[in-house]
């Protein structure tokens, strides 16, 4: 599902796609990942098919590792669920 990761420093965005070849945006999946992450205690921003994370300057390495673990788990969960294509 990950089509691209871009950013600077700790501010980054993860673009989700339904297919890496065609790069069709994964709008439904972004919403699913967003809400699963929120349930697990991580607040993300979304724009179209991009998940964005912009932590405060006082964030610790441990907090960032937890955030990345949550994102990874949510991406895996949503990818395993699949999504009906319209």
ABEGO torsion letter per residue (X at the ends): XBABBBEBEABBBBBBBABAAAGBBBAAAAAAAAAAAAAAGBBBBBBEABBBBBBBAABBAAAAAAAAAAAAAAAAAAAAAEBBBX
